Amino acid sequence: MRGARRAGLTLILAALFLPAKLEWAAQTESPQPAPTLPDAPQPQTTAHPAAPPPAPCQAKKTDAASAGTASAPAVSGAATSSPSVSSQPGAQSAPCPPLRSHINWYARFLDGPKVKPMTPSEKAWLAMRNVGDPFNALTIMFSSAIAVGSNAHSPYGPGMPGFARDVGVSYTEDLTGEFVGTFLIPSIVHQDPHYHRMPNATMKRRIAHAIYQVAWTQGDNGKGMVNYADLVGFAIDDEIANLYVPGRQTNMPASAERYGTGLALAPIDNFVTEFLPDVARRIHVRVVLIQRIINQVAKTDAPTTQ
């Protein structure tokens, strides 16, 4: 009876729990994936070889480049630039850096600046700059040393005291000459204090120009005029120097002789200003002393074409 009763209980329990078990088994069993069609084939593209990098931009060389001058790097924003485009397909155009020609830093000393009409304050500044120029100081000290060394019985005296007095007097004369000849008279008569070179003229024309520039020069308006700075300034400088230069004769014949000598020697400075830049350009001078002379020429002089 117990076996039949246990079997009957088993059948009853199975009847009660079998549907729930089947439902749970159906939920936990992984569903089978639905059949799908194969993917469409992708279009085939012809692979191009990798484009080579664009060729480097060429540096522009001009005749203005001089020996020993390094090429300066290109700077963005310059007006002259040319894009470089690769010929390979798919390559992108890469703009070249702006071209910059080799700079001849020495050429700016050859012909001097383009001079505009100067105001009286600019003429005063030019006079002060000429007096304070280091090359001017070397010239004064060198000439004073020779004068005192060659004549120990000069009015300045021997040795270092005499040399110091000679340097002081020379500086005073130079200061007076620059004040009168570069600032005062050019400001009053509207004269251009520069010496204007003629680098493109013939040799005879340039020599004649350097000589008559002592008497005939250029005004602030660009027209020719009498060189009052030399013709009148030399006389004023000599009369002022009579007040402080020791051991000189102050009579009229002596003053006239010094005035004539000053006018006769004035073209020497013009010859140096006119031709020294040409000599430097031909031999490419790099000596500091000569470079200093050319620098002084560039500050005070400008070219003209007549």
Sequence and secondary structure as in RCSB ss.txt:
>XXXX:A:sequence
MRGARRAGLTLILAALFLPAKLEWAAQTESPQPAPTLPDAPQPQTTAHPAAPPPAPCQAKKTDAASAGTASAPAV
SGAATSSPSVSSQPGAQSAPCPPLRSHINWYARFLDGPKVKPMTPSEKAWLAMRNVGDPFNALTIMFSSAIAVGS
NAHSPYGPGMPGFARDVGVSYTEDLTGEFVGTFLIPSIVHQDPHYHRMPNATMKRRIAHAIYQVAWTQGDNGKGM
VNYADLVGFAIDDEIANLYVPGRQTNMPASAERYGTGLALAPIDNFVTEFLPDVARRIHVRVVLIQRIINQVAKT
DAPTTQ
>XXXX:A:secstr
 HHHHHHHHHHHHHHHHHHHHHHHHHHHS                                 TT  TT       
TT S   EE   STT   EE         TTGGGTS        HHHHHHHHHHHHH HHHHHHHHHHHHHHHHH
 TTSTT SHHHHHHHHHHHHHHHHHHHHIIIIIIHHHHHTB  SEEE TTS HHHHHHHHHHTTTEEEBTTSSEE
E HHHHTHHHHHHHHHTTT TT   SHHHHHHHHHHHHHHHHHHHHHHHHHHHHHHHHT   HHHHHHHHHHHHH
EEE   
